[in-house]
Amino acid sequence: MRFQPQQKIPATYMRGGTSKGVFFNLKDLPLAAQVAGPARDALLMRVIGSPDVYAKQIDGMGGATSSTSKTVILSPCTQPDHDVDYLFGQVSIDKAFVDWSGNCGNLSSAVGAFAITCGLIDPKRVPDNGIAVVRIWQANIKKTIIAHVPITHGQVQETGDFTLDGVTFPAAEIKLEFINPSAANADMFPTGHLVDTLEVPDVGTFDVTMINAGIPTIFIRAEDLGYTGDELQSDINSDQAALSRLETIRAYGGVRMGLFNKVEDAQTRQHTPKIAFVAPASTYLSSSGSTVNSNDIDLLVRAMSMGQLHHAMMGTAAVAIGTAAAIPNTLVNIAAGGGHFSSVTFGHPSGTLTVGAQAEQVNDKWLATKAIMSRSARILMEGWVRIPNA
C-alpha cells in the first residue's frame, strides 16, 4: 500500500485568557476548508484530535478539556470600520462535530495580537510604541469586539506583569471591549422576564435567570442544586450524576430560551447555552490553594463548559455575569447583594475576575451596551500543523 505524506498547514498555537487554541489565517487553509462545511469541520477535528473515544485527544493539538479544544480562523474584514473577521470553532472532544454557535471570550484576547502578527492589520494602525486598537468582527455572533493590544518597538508585547487567575505566569495586559453584547433585535432576556420558573422533568423546578449577553447563559442559585458556590472542579466533574443533572437542566433551559426545538438537540450544541450557578460571597480556597476572601468579591459563580465545570471562567460567560449583575433583581444581581453595579468582581474556581458592564432599558426591553475586561495572550508555538491526508 502506498502512503501519502501528511498535509502541512501554517498554524499558530496560542493562549488567550484561560484558554488555548489553534489559530489559522483563512488563506492558509486548503481550498475546501476555506468555506464553511463538512471539509472545514473534518480538518479542524483532525487537527485537534477529535472525535476521540478515549477523550484524551492524544493524536492532535487538543488538551482534552473544553478550554483547550478550540480553533480560530481569521480573515480580512468584511464589515466597514473593522479590521479583521474572527470565527471561532469549539471542537467536541469525543463526538464528531464542531460547534459554531457562539464566541470564545478568552481566545478573543489573542485575536488582535494574532491579526497584527500575521499581517492582517494595516501597519498604519499599529504604533511603534503604545496601544494598537484592533476592531474585531466576531463572525459567529455578528458582534464587535475592540482589543487594546500593547505594542513595543513595532511588535506585539506579550510579556508583562499582569496576572490572571487561572494562568500561572504573568503577561502583558490586553483590554477587551465587547460592544452591544446582547442579542441583536431581541430582548436580552428571551422570555421577557428577569427570573423564570424552569420545570425539568425528573430533576426539579428551579428559579433561573436566562440571559443572552456575551453568550446565552442560564443562571441558577447554587443552594437550589445543593451546592454552596465554592465548589472546585473535582467536586463536580467526578460526580457523573451531577453532570447529567446539570446537562439536563441546560437542555431544558436551551429549549425555553428558543435556542433549539427539543432537548435532544442539546447533544449537538454543547457550546451554548452555558449553565452557571451563583451564591453570595464567602471565603474559600481556590484550586491553587490561595485564599479568596469574601471581602474581595461580590459573589461566587461556577460555570459549566462542554459538560464539565470550567477551571476558571469563560470570557463570554463573564460578560453575561457582569451584564446580569448590572440589572437589578436578576439572580446574579441578588446574589451580589442587590443594587446597581457598573462592575462586579466574582470568585471562580481559580480565583477572581472583575468585569464591567453597562445595560439600559429601552421600550421595556433590556439591552447591554458594553462589557469590559482585561485578559492576556501569548504565542506558544508557530509553524505548521500536520494532519493525515483523507
Backbone torsions as a table, in degrees:
resi	resn	phi	psi	omega
1	MET	NA	136.7	178.4
2	ARG	-93.1	128.8	-178.5
3	PHE	-103.2	135.7	-180.0
4	GLN	-85.6	145.3	174.8
5	PRO	-66.5	158.4	179.4
6	GLN	-70.2	153.7	170.9
7	GLN	-73.0	144.3	-177.4
8	LYS	-121.3	111.6	-171.5
9	ILE	-121.0	126.3	176.7
10	PRO	-57.7	133.4	-177.1
11	ALA	-156.7	159.4	177.4
12	THR	-132.4	132.1	179.5
13	TYR	-100.4	120.4	-172.9
14	MET	-130.5	147.7	164.1
15	ARG	-94.8	135.9	172.3
16	GLY	-133.6	118.0	-175.3
17	GLY	59.6	-129.1	179.8
18	THR	-102.9	25.0	178.0
19	SER	-126.1	165.1	172.9
20	LYS	-133.2	150.1	178.6
21	GLY	-160.6	167.9	177.1
22	VAL	-97.1	123.7	-176.5
23	PHE	-105.0	138.7	178.8
24	PHE	-129.9	146.4	163.2
25	ASN	-87.3	128.7	-173.8
26	LEU	-51.2	-40.2	-175.3
27	LYS	-67.0	-17.3	-179.3
28	ASP	-86.0	-11.5	179.8
29	LEU	-76.4	153.3	171.9
30	PRO	-55.1	149.2	-173.6
31	LEU	-52.6	-42.4	-177.5
32	ALA	-64.1	-26.3	-178.3
33	ALA	-94.5	0.8	178.4
34	GLN	-80.1	-5.9	175.0
35	VAL	-122.8	151.4	179.8
36	ALA	-62.5	142.2	176.9
37	GLY	150.1	-172.6	-175.3
38	PRO	-59.2	-36.6	-178.0
39	ALA	-65.3	-42.5	178.1
40	ARG	-64.7	-46.8	-179.1
41	ASP	-60.6	-42.3	-178.9
42	ALA	-63.4	-41.8	179.5
43	LEU	-63.0	-47.4	-177.8
44	LEU	-66.1	-37.8	177.2
45	MET	-63.1	-40.2	-179.5
46	ARG	-69.3	-35.7	176.3
47	VAL	-60.2	-45.8	-176.5
48	ILE	-77.8	-27.1	-180.0
49	GLY	99.6	35.7	-178.8
50	SER	-124.9	156.6	-4.1
51	PRO	-77.8	143.9	-176.2
52	ASP	-121.8	113.1	-178.3
53	VAL	-64.9	-20.2	177.8
54	TYR	-89.6	-7.9	178.7
55	ALA	57.6	35.8	-179.8
56	LYS	-118.2	-20.4	-178.4
57	GLN	54.6	39.4	-179.6
58	ILE	-63.1	-35.4	-175.6
59	ASP	-96.7	42.5	179.4
60	GLY	-170.0	-175.5	-174.7
61	MET	-86.3	-7.4	-179.0
62	GLY	-71.6	158.5	-179.3
63	GLY	-111.4	17.0	174.3
64	ALA	65.1	25.1	170.6
65	THR	-136.8	161.8	178.7
66	SER	-62.8	-27.1	-178.0
67	SER	-76.6	-14.2	-174.4
68	THR	-126.8	14.1	178.6
69	SER	-115.7	61.3	-168.8
70	LYS	-133.2	151.0	177.3
71	THR	-136.8	151.0	-179.9
72	VAL	-135.4	136.6	174.4
73	ILE	-123.2	124.2	176.4
74	LEU	-110.9	150.8	-179.7
75	SER	-152.8	164.3	177.7
76	PRO	-55.9	147.9	-173.3
77	CYS	-66.5	143.1	176.4
78	THR	-108.7	-6.8	-176.1
79	GLN	-110.1	144.3	176.5
80	PRO	-64.4	149.0	177.1
81	ASP	62.4	26.3	174.3
82	HIS	-128.1	161.2	-177.2
83	ASP	-104.7	-31.6	-172.9
84	VAL	-155.1	148.2	173.1
85	ASP	-96.0	137.7	-176.1
86	TYR	-128.0	121.1	179.9
87	LEU	-119.5	131.2	-176.8
88	PHE	-114.8	133.9	176.1
89	GLY	-123.0	117.2	175.9
90	GLN	-90.0	114.3	-175.5
91	VAL	-90.4	126.0	175.6
92	SER	-65.8	146.6	-176.8
93	ILE	-80.2	-49.1	-173.2
94	ASP	-112.1	3.2	179.0
95	LYS	-123.6	156.9	-173.7
96	ALA	-90.7	71.3	172.6
97	PHE	-159.0	157.1	173.5
98	VAL	-115.3	127.2	-178.1
99	ASP	-93.1	117.2	-179.0
100	TRP	-105.7	15.6	-168.7
101	SER	-80.8	-9.8	-176.7
102	GLY	-151.8	-177.3	-179.5
103	ASN	-100.9	165.7	167.7
104	CYS	-114.0	111.2	-178.5
105	GLY	-68.1	-33.2	178.8
106	ASN	-67.2	-50.1	179.6
107	LEU	-68.6	-17.8	175.0
108	SER	-56.7	-30.3	-178.5
109	SER	-69.7	-19.3	179.6
110	ALA	-94.1	-12.7	-173.4
111	VAL	-64.8	-47.9	-179.5
112	GLY	-60.7	-44.2	-179.6
113	ALA	-62.3	-45.6	-179.9
114	PHE	-65.6	-40.3	-180.0
115	ALA	-61.1	-40.0	177.8
116	ILE	-67.3	-46.8	-175.5
117	THR	-63.0	-37.8	-176.6
118	CYS	-93.7	9.8	171.2
119	GLY	82.7	19.7	179.3
120	LEU	-86.6	-8.2	-179.3
121	ILE	-106.0	134.8	176.0
122	ASP	-53.9	122.4	-179.3
123	PRO	-55.0	-25.9	179.1
124	LYS	-65.9	-20.2	-179.5
125	ARG	-90.7	0.1	-177.9
126	VAL	-112.8	112.6	-179.6
127	PRO	-72.0	160.5	174.3
128	ASP	-66.0	-39.9	177.1
129	ASN	-144.6	135.5	-178.8
130	GLY	135.0	-144.0	-176.7
131	ILE	-120.2	124.9	172.7
132	ALA	-90.2	125.8	178.7
133	VAL	-96.7	111.1	-176.5
134	VAL	-105.8	122.2	-178.1
135	ARG	-95.5	109.5	-172.0
136	ILE	-103.9	132.7	171.7
137	TRP	-98.0	112.4	179.9
138	GLN	-82.9	102.6	-168.3
139	ALA	-72.5	-26.6	179.2
140	ASN	-61.9	-45.7	-173.3
141	ILE	-113.4	2.4	176.1
142	LYS	56.5	55.1	179.8
143	LYS	-132.9	159.9	180.0
144	THR	-98.0	134.7	172.4
145	ILE	-124.7	133.7	177.2
146	ILE	-112.2	120.5	-179.8
147	ALA	-105.6	133.2	177.4
148	HIS	-105.8	100.0	-170.2
149	VAL	-103.3	123.0	179.7
150	PRO	-70.4	138.3	-178.5
151	ILE	-125.4	133.9	175.9
152	THR	-131.8	123.7	-179.0
153	HIS	53.8	40.6	174.7
154	GLY	79.3	1.5	-178.9
155	GLN	-122.0	153.9	177.2
156	VAL	-60.8	128.9	176.4
157	GLN	-88.0	120.0	-177.2
158	GLU	-105.8	-27.1	-179.0
159	THR	-93.0	152.8	-179.3
160	GLY	175.6	-168.2	-177.2
161	ASP	-113.3	15.8	178.1
162	PHE	-78.9	126.5	179.4
163	THR	-107.1	145.2	-178.2
164	LEU	-133.8	119.0	179.6
165	ASP	-60.1	129.7	-175.1
166	GLY	105.3	-11.1	176.8
167	VAL	-122.7	125.2	-171.4
168	THR	-66.8	-42.8	-171.6
169	PHE	-105.6	148.4	177.9
170	PRO	-72.5	162.7	-179.5
171	ALA	-156.6	-171.2	178.5
172	ALA	-82.9	141.4	-178.5
173	GLU	-77.6	134.2	173.3
174	ILE	-121.5	119.8	178.9
175	LYS	-90.6	135.6	179.9
176	LEU	-118.3	136.2	171.9
177	GLU	-116.4	122.5	175.5
178	PHE	-98.7	111.5	-173.3
179	ILE	-90.8	128.6	-179.5
180	ASN	45.6	58.9	-172.8
181	PRO	-74.8	-5.0	178.8
182	SER	-79.2	166.7	-176.9
183	ALA	-59.4	136.2	-179.2
184	ALA	-71.5	137.6	174.3
185	ASN	55.1	32.0	179.4
186	ALA	-152.4	159.8	176.0
187	ASP	-66.8	135.3	178.4
188	MET	-60.1	-28.2	174.3
189	PHE	-102.3	103.2	-169.5
190	PRO	-54.9	-31.7	-179.9
191	THR	-88.7	-8.3	-176.2
192	GLY	86.3	1.9	-177.7
193	HIS	-118.5	146.4	176.2
194	LEU	-74.4	-30.7	177.4
195	VAL	-137.0	131.9	177.8
196	ASP	-121.1	160.9	170.6
197	THR	-99.7	120.8	-178.0
198	LEU	-110.9	117.8	177.3
199	GLU	-93.6	124.8	-179.4
200	VAL	-120.6	106.0	-176.7
201	PRO	-51.9	135.4	177.2
202	ASP	66.1	7.1	178.1
203	VAL	-121.6	-52.3	179.3
204	GLY	153.1	-178.3	177.8
205	THR	-118.2	130.2	-171.1
206	PHE	-133.1	146.0	165.4
207	ASP	-79.1	133.1	-178.6
208	VAL	-139.1	149.0	165.8
209	THR	-107.8	120.3	-179.5
210	MET	-112.3	119.1	-172.1
211	ILE	-133.9	145.8	175.2
212	ASN	-117.4	86.8	177.4
213	ALA	-146.0	120.4	-172.8
214	GLY	80.2	-62.3	174.0
215	ILE	-155.5	144.6	177.7
216	PRO	-57.3	127.0	-174.2
217	THR	-139.1	140.1	175.9
218	ILE	-108.9	117.6	178.0
219	PHE	-102.2	138.3	-179.1
220	ILE	-139.2	150.1	178.3
221	ARG	-70.2	134.8	179.5
222	ALA	-58.5	-41.9	-176.6
223	GLU	-63.4	-28.1	178.9
224	ASP	-71.1	-17.5	176.6
225	LEU	-99.0	-0.5	-177.0
226	GLY	84.6	17.6	-179.4
227	TYR	-110.0	168.6	177.2
228	THR	-105.1	-14.4	179.6
229	GLY	95.9	-5.5	179.2
230	ASP	-108.3	20.1	-178.2
231	GLU	-65.8	150.7	173.3
232	LEU	-108.5	173.9	-174.9
233	GLN	-54.5	-42.9	-176.1
234	SER	-64.3	-26.4	-179.6
235	ASP	-71.3	-29.8	-174.9
236	ILE	-104.4	-49.0	-170.9
237	ASN	-71.8	-14.3	176.1
238	SER	-90.6	-1.5	-176.3
239	ASP	-110.7	94.6	-175.4
240	GLN	-63.0	-34.2	178.5
241	ALA	-65.0	-39.7	178.4
242	ALA	-66.1	-42.7	179.5
243	LEU	-61.7	-42.0	179.6
244	SER	-65.1	-41.3	179.6
245	ARG	-64.4	-45.2	179.7
246	LEU	-64.7	-38.5	178.7
247	GLU	-67.1	-35.9	177.6
248	THR	-66.1	-42.6	176.9
249	ILE	-61.0	-42.9	179.1
250	ARG	-60.8	-41.0	-178.4
251	ALA	-65.2	-46.2	179.8
252	TYR	-68.5	-34.9	176.3
253	GLY	-66.3	-37.6	177.9
254	GLY	-61.9	-39.2	176.0
255	VAL	-65.0	-44.2	-179.2
256	ARG	-62.7	-32.1	179.1
257	MET	-80.3	-7.3	-179.9
258	GLY	80.6	18.6	-177.9
259	LEU	-82.7	-26.8	171.6
260	PHE	-150.7	166.9	-170.1
261	ASN	-84.9	-31.7	-177.7
262	LYS	-142.1	156.9	-172.8
263	VAL	-61.5	-29.6	-179.3
264	GLU	-63.2	-25.3	-179.4
265	ASP	-65.5	-19.0	179.8
266	ALA	-62.8	-24.0	-178.3
267	GLN	-65.6	-28.4	180.0
268	THR	-108.1	11.9	173.6
269	ARG	-137.2	72.0	-173.9
270	GLN	-81.4	-23.1	-174.7
271	HIS	-75.2	-34.1	-179.6
272	THR	-137.0	145.6	-5.0
273	PRO	-77.9	165.7	171.1
274	LYS	-88.3	158.7	171.6
275	ILE	-126.8	135.2	-177.7
276	ALA	-139.5	148.5	176.0
277	PHE	-119.3	143.7	-171.0
278	VAL	-123.1	155.6	178.2
279	ALA	-154.8	158.3	175.4
280	PRO	-60.7	157.3	-178.6
281	ALA	-60.1	138.9	172.2
282	SER	-153.2	159.4	-179.2
283	THR	-79.1	137.3	-179.6
284	TYR	-153.5	168.2	174.8
285	LEU	-95.8	126.4	178.4
286	SER	-75.9	174.9	-178.1
287	SER	-65.4	-19.8	177.2
288	SER	-85.4	-6.0	-178.6
289	GLY	92.3	-1.8	178.6
290	SER	-83.8	152.9	-179.1
291	THR	-87.1	129.9	171.1
292	VAL	-102.0	115.9	-175.2
293	ASN	-85.5	137.7	-178.7
294	SER	-59.5	-27.5	-179.9
295	ASN	-71.7	-13.8	-177.0
296	ASP	-98.8	-1.7	-178.0
297	ILE	-133.5	161.7	178.5
298	ASP	-96.2	-28.6	-179.8
299	LEU	-164.8	174.0	174.7
300	LEU	-108.7	140.5	176.2
301	VAL	-140.0	134.6	172.1
302	ARG	-126.3	135.0	-174.2
303	ALA	-129.3	144.2	178.2
304	MET	-95.6	140.6	177.0
305	SER	-137.5	121.5	179.9
306	MET	52.7	40.6	173.5
307	GLY	85.4	4.3	-179.6
308	GLN	-131.7	153.0	174.2
309	LEU	-68.7	128.0	-178.8
310	HIS	-69.0	145.1	-176.8
311	HIS	-73.8	-18.4	177.2
312	ALA	-140.1	-106.7	175.9
313	MET	-153.7	133.1	175.2
314	MET	-65.4	140.7	-179.1
315	GLY	-62.4	-40.9	179.9
316	THR	-68.1	-36.0	176.4
317	ALA	-67.2	-32.8	176.0
318	ALA	-62.8	-36.9	175.1
319	VAL	-61.9	-43.6	178.5
320	ALA	-63.4	-40.0	179.3
321	ILE	-63.5	-49.6	-178.8
322	GLY	-61.8	-40.6	-179.9
323	THR	-67.8	-45.9	179.5
324	ALA	-64.1	-34.8	178.8
325	ALA	-67.0	-30.2	-178.5
326	ALA	-75.0	-9.9	-176.1
327	ILE	-110.4	114.4	-177.5
328	PRO	-56.2	140.8	171.7
329	ASN	81.1	6.2	166.4
330	THR	-76.7	164.2	178.3
331	LEU	-63.2	-32.2	178.6
332	VAL	-68.6	-46.7	179.2
333	ASN	-60.5	-42.5	-179.4
334	ILE	-65.6	-42.0	179.0
335	ALA	-62.5	-30.4	179.6
336	ALA	-82.0	-0.2	177.5
337	GLY	105.2	-0.3	178.8
338	GLY	78.8	171.0	-179.9
339	GLY	99.3	-159.2	-175.1
340	HIS	-113.3	128.7	-179.9
341	PHE	-123.1	129.0	169.3
342	SER	-95.2	-17.8	171.6
343	SER	-151.4	156.3	-178.1
344	VAL	-140.9	142.0	175.8
345	THR	-113.6	124.1	-177.3
346	PHE	-123.2	153.3	176.8
347	GLY	-93.0	132.7	176.3
348	HIS	-126.1	178.5	-173.5
349	PRO	-57.1	-32.3	-176.9
350	SER	-93.9	-9.7	-177.8
351	GLY	153.4	-127.8	-176.5
352	THR	-131.4	162.2	176.5
353	LEU	-150.5	137.6	176.6
354	THR	-110.5	132.6	177.3
355	VAL	-135.3	134.9	176.0
356	GLY	-98.6	147.4	-179.4
357	ALA	-150.8	148.9	176.2
358	GLN	-126.0	133.4	178.8
359	ALA	-140.1	149.5	178.6
360	GLU	-143.6	155.4	-179.3
361	GLN	-103.8	121.8	-178.4
362	VAL	-126.3	120.0	-179.3
363	ASN	52.6	46.3	177.4
364	ASP	68.7	9.5	176.8
365	LYS	-118.5	139.5	179.1
366	TRP	-86.3	139.1	176.4
367	LEU	-132.3	138.9	173.2
368	ALA	-91.9	128.0	-178.5
369	THR	-96.7	-31.1	-179.7
370	LYS	-165.3	147.3	169.3
371	ALA	-134.1	143.3	-174.1
372	ILE	-133.1	136.5	173.8
373	MET	-155.0	164.3	177.3
374	SER	-112.2	136.8	175.7
375	ARG	-135.7	-167.2	173.8
376	SER	-148.2	165.9	-177.4
377	ALA	-152.2	156.9	-179.4
378	ARG	-159.3	138.3	171.1
379	ILE	-72.1	128.0	178.1
380	LEU	-96.8	-36.1	-179.2
381	MET	-162.2	145.1	176.3
382	GLU	-141.2	151.5	-178.5
383	GLY	153.7	-114.1	179.7
384	TRP	-134.4	144.0	168.9
385	VAL	-104.7	142.9	-177.2
386	ARG	-116.7	138.1	175.8
387	ILE	-136.2	147.5	178.4
388	PRO	-62.7	143.9	173.2
389	ASN	-65.6	143.1	-179.9
390	ALA	-66.1	NA	NA
